[in-house]
Amino acid sequence: MAEQILDRIKQVVGPNGWLEQASDIEPYEIETRGLYRGKTALVVRPRSTEEVAAVVRLCAEAGLSIVPQGGNTGLCGGGVPSGDGRNIVLALGRMNKVRAIDPANFTITGEAGVVLADIQRIAAENDRLFPLSLGAEGSCQIGGNLSTNAGGVQVLRYGNTRELTLGLEVVLADGRIWNGLRTLRKDNTGYDLKQLFVGAEGTLGIITAATLRLFPKPRETVTALLALPDFDAVMQLFAEARAVTGDQLTAFELIERTGLDMALKHVNGITDPLNQPYEIYALVEVSTASPHGDAAAPLEELLEAALEAGTVVDGTIAASAAQRDAFWRIREGIVEGQRFEGGSIKHDIAVPVASVADFLKRAIAAVTERQPGIRPVAFGHCGDGNIHFNLSQPVGADKDAFLARWEEFNNIVHGIVAEFNGTISAEHGVGRLKRDELTHYKAPLELELMARVKKALDPRDIMNPGKVIAEVAFNALKAE
Ligand SMILES: Cc1cc2nc3c(=O)[nH]c(=O)nc-3n(C[C@H](O)[C@H](O)[C@H](O)COP(=O)(O)OP(=O)(O)OC[C@H]3O[C@@H](n4cnc5c(N)ncnc54)[C@H](O)[C@@H]3O)c2cc1C
């Protein structure tokens, strides 16, 4: 039966639409960091929504699971199959057409497999901005961005993918196509169904296309790298930056010494940004789309006042595009640098913006008390409360022994996150990595509602099963 279904799927997508040689399908079976390695019967690469729908109908008929996959940059095992091989991977990469761009309506409609950097480029060519911007933008796809509600460096000004989405086209678990590709800013006709699929990590349906919001293209962008005395000053500066620059603050990133030192040591082309080393920095970016606007003046005003008040102790405003790129390379080099410093236990959390400084102080003290010599590397989008709180092993410690304590340190950090009413996943999603842990941090009613939505849209559980929703969440429904 399974063989027959696979043959029929192959016929639907044609000779270039599938892979089954072990060496061809292996990259689709492995999560980037190698934390998860699964098995699949077939990698299916459709070219159109109709092909996706026909494939889903066949899978529904046979009860075969479907694992949607975009650029496979997610780091929580959401896009890779489980171990039993009774599934297909549905790779959206060949559905990579931009169907329409409407500069007058400030919208772009693209298929799920369009790479994020291509959407940005096409928007820019039309004098528009698609503001979603993140480290993986050269390989992640818009369908994956939608399915993980990606954020990135400009969330504080433009919002997450959720806020950037006006309409979706989705293939449902029974193979029907829902065309919700609307271009409206306002539509008060009941439930906002598209939002169910954003952030669902492929557990409710296959996103095949999206209509996204565009913005006026910035005419001027000014970037500063500032040194600050402590975490309280960082968040004080953030509040002042919002006030002084009005709506022009575009990015506000935290960088601290431990991460910077790792980047300086291991990543080519990174230099210490100021004349002397400091413990804490903020990368601040202001931009204006107005031809009469001035992004430099408010940033200079902010810097002057902050230096006088002691919120900032040193800093520089990028004098050229090359210097601006150099600042951003530091921010991006932290992740790479950390890889060479042994085991790293990761936390991708968010707390309310007003609690960022207190969270950092509490969490650093708690992990250092548990393991003297541990090296917390905190960095990220503190302007929207989303911090990467990674813990590098003590110098010279045994890597495996350190990584074996992953859960122990997760419990400490996530416990503090919960006290601040934060979230244990603010970027990569839940996938398999945080599926069970989520049950400790979400109210039973919320878990039950999620399970009910899943049951309603995918009653046979063929859409990316085993991801996001833990088995225990379905228990409340079992008696019915
Ligand atoms: C270097 C780096 C930097 C990053 N920085 C940020 C950041 O600053 N902010 C942030 O929020 N995130 C960040 N991320 C996470 C990033 O947002 C996700 O990795 C990305 O959005 C996933 O896109 P993808 O195409 O690779 O999806 P995949 O990894 O292939 O899939 C992700 C999930 O979506 C599902 N999926 C994929 N396509 C579809 C579809 N068409 N329909 C239904 N389900 C689908 C998959 O099944 C899986 O569950 C970063 C990741 C990396 C590697």
The ligand as an SDF file (V2000), in Angstrom:
LIG
                    3D

 53 58  0  0  0  0  0  0  0  0999 V2000
   21.6480   32.1330   11.9400 C   0  0  0  0  0  0  0  0  0  0  0  0
   20.1920   32.2180   12.3290 C   0  0  0  0  0  0  0  0  0  0  0  0
   19.6980   33.4100   12.8340 C   0  0  0  0  0  0  0  0  0  0  0  0
   18.3600   33.4950   13.2080 C   0  0  0  0  0  0  0  0  0  0  0  0
   17.9040   34.6590   13.7350 N   0  0  0  0  0  0  0  0  0  0  0  0
   16.6220   34.7570   14.0840 C   0  0  0  0  0  0  0  0  0  0  0  0
   16.1050   35.9750   14.6040 C   0  0  0  0  0  0  0  0  0  0  0  0
   16.8300   36.9480   14.7520 O   0  0  0  0  0  0  0  0  0  0  0  0
   14.7940   36.0220   14.9330 N   0  0  0  0  0  0  0  0  0  0  0  0
   13.9600   34.9500   14.7620 C   0  0  0  0  0  0  0  0  0  0  0  0
   12.7650   35.0370   15.0810 O   0  0  0  0  0  0  0  0  0  0  0  0
   14.4210   33.7830   14.2910 N   0  0  0  0  0  0  0  0  0  0  0  0
   15.7230   33.6670   13.9570 C   0  0  0  0  0  0  0  0  0  0  0  0
   16.1820   32.4900   13.4710 N   0  0  0  0  0  0  0  0  0  0  0  0
   15.2430   31.3800   13.2890 C   0  0  0  0  0  0  0  0  0  0  0  0
   14.5960   31.5430   11.9050 C   0  0  0  0  0  0  0  0  0  0  0  0
   13.5200   32.4320   12.0250 O   0  0  0  0  0  0  0  0  0  0  0  0
   14.0850   30.2090   11.3920 C   0  0  0  0  0  0  0  0  0  0  0  0
   15.1760   29.3240   11.3220 O   0  0  0  0  0  0  0  0  0  0  0  0
   13.4580   30.3710   10.0040 C   0  0  0  0  0  0  0  0  0  0  0  0
   12.4110   31.2990   10.0040 O   0  0  0  0  0  0  0  0  0  0  0  0
   12.9200   29.0290    9.5110 C   0  0  0  0  0  0  0  0  0  0  0  0
   12.7610   29.0980    8.1070 O   0  0  0  0  0  0  0  0  0  0  0  0
   13.1170   27.8130    7.2100 P   0  0  0  0  0  0  0  0  0  0  0  0
   12.6540   28.0980    5.8410 O   0  0  0  0  0  0  0  0  0  0  0  0
   14.5320   27.4280    7.3630 O   0  0  0  0  0  0  0  0  0  0  0  0
   12.1700   26.7270    7.8750 O   0  0  0  0  0  0  0  0  0  0  0  0
   12.5010   25.2450    8.3300 P   0  0  0  0  0  0  0  0  0  0  0  0
   13.6120   25.2380    9.3160 O   0  0  0  0  0  0  0  0  0  0  0  0
   12.6470   24.3850    7.1500 O   0  0  0  0  0  0  0  0  0  0  0  0
   11.1360   24.8740    9.0630 O   0  0  0  0  0  0  0  0  0  0  0  0
   10.7550   25.4810   10.2760 C   0  0  0  0  0  0  0  0  0  0  0  0
    9.3820   24.9470   10.7010 C   0  0  0  0  0  0  0  0  0  0  0  0
    8.3810   25.4000    9.7990 O   0  0  0  0  0  0  0  0  0  0  0  0
    7.7370   24.3060    9.1330 C   0  0  0  0  0  0  0  0  0  0  0  0
    7.5460   24.7340    7.7460 N   0  0  0  0  0  0  0  0  0  0  0  0
    8.4880   25.1350    6.8570 C   0  0  0  0  0  0  0  0  0  0  0  0
    7.9070   25.5290    5.7090 N   0  0  0  0  0  0  0  0  0  0  0  0
    6.5690   25.3610    5.8730 C   0  0  0  0  0  0  0  0  0  0  0  0
    5.4320   25.5970    5.0440 C   0  0  0  0  0  0  0  0  0  0  0  0
    5.5530   26.0920    3.8260 N   0  0  0  0  0  0  0  0  0  0  0  0
    4.1970   25.3040    5.5420 N   0  0  0  0  0  0  0  0  0  0  0  0
    4.0460   24.8190    6.7880 C   0  0  0  0  0  0  0  0  0  0  0  0
    5.0880   24.5640    7.6090 N   0  0  0  0  0  0  0  0  0  0  0  0
    6.3310   24.8580    7.1670 C   0  0  0  0  0  0  0  0  0  0  0  0
    8.6680   23.1270    9.3120 C   0  0  0  0  0  0  0  0  0  0  0  0
    7.9520   21.8990    9.3120 O   0  0  0  0  0  0  0  0  0  0  0  0
    9.2880   23.4260   10.6620 C   0  0  0  0  0  0  0  0  0  0  0  0
    8.4360   22.9940   11.6870 O   0  0  0  0  0  0  0  0  0  0  0  0
   17.5050   32.3610   13.0710 C   0  0  0  0  0  0  0  0  0  0  0  0
   18.0070   31.1740   12.5530 C   0  0  0  0  0  0  0  0  0  0  0  0
   19.3320   31.0780   12.1960 C   0  0  0  0  0  0  0  0  0  0  0  0
   19.8520   29.7780   11.6620 C   0  0  0  0  0  0  0  0  0  0  0  0
  1  2  1  0
  2  3  1  0
  2 52  2  0
  3  4  2  0
  4  5  1  0
  4 50  1  0
  5  6  2  0
  6  7  1  0
  6 13  1  0
  7  8  2  0
  7  9  1  0
  9 10  1  0
 10 11  2  0
 10 12  1  0
 12 13  2  0
 13 14  1  0
 14 15  1  0
 14 50  1  0
 15 16  1  0
 16 17  1  0
 16 18  1  0
 18 19  1  0
 18 20  1  0
 20 21  1  0
 20 22  1  0
 22 23  1  0
 23 24  1  0
 24 25  2  0
 24 26  1  0
 24 27  1  0
 27 28  1  0
 28 29  2  0
 28 30  1  0
 28 31  1  0
 31 32  1  0
 32 33  1  0
 33 34  1  0
 33 48  1  0
 34 35  1  0
 35 36  1  0
 35 46  1  0
 36 37  1  0
 36 45  1  0
 37 38  2  0
 38 39  1  0
 39 40  1  0
 39 45  2  0
 40 41  1  0
 40 42  2  0
 42 43  1  0
 43 44  2  0
 44 45  1  0
 46 47  1  0
 46 48  1  0
 48 49  1  0
 50 51  2  0
 51 52  1  0
 52 53  1  0
M  END
$$$$
